[in-house]
Amino acid sequence: MADYEMVLKHWGPVEADFTAHGNMVLTRLFTEHPDTQKLFPKFVGIAQGDMAGNEAISAHGATVLKKLGELLKAKGNHGAILKPLATTHATKHKIPLNNFKLIGEVIGKVMAEKAGLDAAGQQALNNVMAVVMADIDVTYKEHKFSG
């Protein structure tokens, strides 16, 4: 519970502009981990220099952060939120589990820079993401997806 609270203390600036922060997160994810861009078919042809102003990247990044906000506010009681997301990521999008770790790390970096998330807060976010990933993995196994 304390990990969720620690991250939520810094969530206000992210929530105030999901679109801008979402673009920063995905642009950074694709820049630092170029292979992840291939997991998003609609973003494959976008050059790195064009990502920052791309409305589709901003919109999808906002969706990612809004969902993370829901998970954070559920403080571990997130089954109803996470199960459908994990199911589509296993059965439709085929997103390997490690990519949730990568995006979590990038979110932590962006929150450190833009929302004042300190080292303890970044560790709290890592702890939250570890719980989320373990729960996603359960759903992945139910669908026999070993991503």
C-alpha positions in Angstrom: 0.0 0.0 0.0 2.8 2.4 0.8 4.3 2.0 -2.6 1.1 3.0 -4.3 0.8 6.0 -2.0 4.3 7.1 -2.7 3.8 7.0 -6.5 0.4 8.7 -6.2 2.0 11.6 -4.3 3.7 12.5 -7.6 0.9 11.5 -10.0 -0.8 15.0 -10.1 1.5 16.5 -12.8 1.2 13.4 -14.9 -2.6 13.4 -14.6 -2.7 17.1 -15.4 -1.4 16.5 -18.9 -1.7 12.8 -19.9 -1.2 13.6 -23.5 2.2 15.4 -23.2 3.5 12.9 -20.6 2.2 10.0 -22.7 4.1 11.3 -25.7 7.3 11.7 -23.6 6.9 8.1 -22.3 6.4 6.4 -25.7 8.9 8.6 -27.5 11.5 7.7 -24.9 10.5 4.1 -24.9 11.0 3.9 -28.7 14.2 5.8 -28.6 15.8 3.9 -25.7 14.4 0.5 -26.8 13.9 0.7 -30.6 12.6 -2.9 -30.8 9.5 -1.9 -28.8 8.3 0.4 -31.6 7.7 -2.7 -33.8 5.1 -3.9 -31.2 2.9 -0.9 -32.2 2.1 -1.5 -35.9 0.6 2.0 -36.3 3.9 3.6 -35.1 6.4 1.5 -37.1 7.0 4.0 -39.9 7.4 7.1 -37.7 10.9 8.4 -37.6 12.3 9.2 -34.2 12.5 12.9 -35.1 8.8 13.0 -35.8 7.6 11.2 -32.6 7.5 14.2 -30.3 4.8 15.9 -32.3 2.8 12.8 -33.3 -0.8 12.9 -32.2 -1.3 9.2 -32.4 1.7 8.5 -30.1 0.5 11.2 -27.7 -3.0 9.7 -27.6 -1.8 6.1 -27.1 0.7 7.3 -24.4 -2.2 9.1 -22.7 -4.2 5.8 -22.7 -1.3 4.0 -21.2 -0.9 6.5 -18.4 -4.6 6.7 -17.7 -4.7 3.0 -17.2 -1.7 3.1 -15.0 -3.4 5.8 -12.9 -6.4 3.5 -12.5 -4.1 0.7 -11.4 -2.3 2.9 -8.9 -5.6 4.2 -7.4 -6.8 0.7 -7.0 -3.8 0.1 -4.7 -3.4 -3.6 -5.5 -7.1 -4.4 -5.8 -6.8 -4.2 -9.6 -8.0 -7.5 -10.9 -11.0 -6.1 -12.7 -8.9 -3.4 -14.4 -5.9 -5.6 -15.2 -7.5 -8.8 -16.4 -9.0 -7.4 -19.7 -5.8 -5.5 -20.4 -3.6 -8.6 -19.9 -6.0 -10.7 -22.0 -5.8 -8.3 -25.0 -2.0 -7.9 -24.6 -1.7 -11.8 -24.6 -4.3 -12.7 -27.3 -4.4 -9.7 -29.7 -1.3 -7.6 -29.3 1.2 -10.4 -28.3 3.2 -8.1 -26.0 6.1 -9.8 -24.2 5.9 -9.4 -20.5 9.4 -7.7 -20.3 8.0 -4.8 -22.2 5.9 -3.8 -19.2 9.1 -3.6 -17.2 10.7 -1.4 -19.9 7.8 1.0 -20.0 7.6 1.1 -16.2 11.3 2.1 -16.1 10.7 4.8 -18.7 7.6 6.1 -16.8 9.8 6.3 -13.7 12.4 8.4 -15.6 9.8 10.7 -17.0 8.1 11.1 -13.6 11.5 11.8 -12.0 12.1 14.6 -14.5 8.6 16.0 -14.8 6.9 15.2 -11.5 9.6 15.1 -8.9 9.6 11.3 -8.3 12.7 10.7 -6.3 14.8 7.5 -6.0 12.5 6.0 -3.3 9.5 6.8 -5.5 11.1 5.2 -8.5 11.7 2.0 -6.4 8.0 2.2 -5.3 7.0 2.4 -8.9 9.2 -0.6 -9.7 7.6 -2.5 -6.8 4.1 -1.7 -8.1 5.1 -2.7 -11.6 6.5 -6.0 -10.3 3.1 -6.8 -8.8 1.3 -5.7 -11.9 3.6 -7.8 -14.1 3.1 -10.9 -11.9 -0.6 -10.5 -12.3 -0.3 -10.0 -16.0 1.8 -13.2 -16.2 -1.0 -15.2 -14.5 -3.4 -14.1 -17.3 -0.7 -14.7 -20.0 -0.3 -18.3 -18.7 -4.1 -18.8 -18.7 -4.0 -17.9 -22.4 -0.9 -20.0 -23.0 1.0 -16.9 -24.1 4.7 -17.0 -23.0 5.6 -13.6 -24.2 
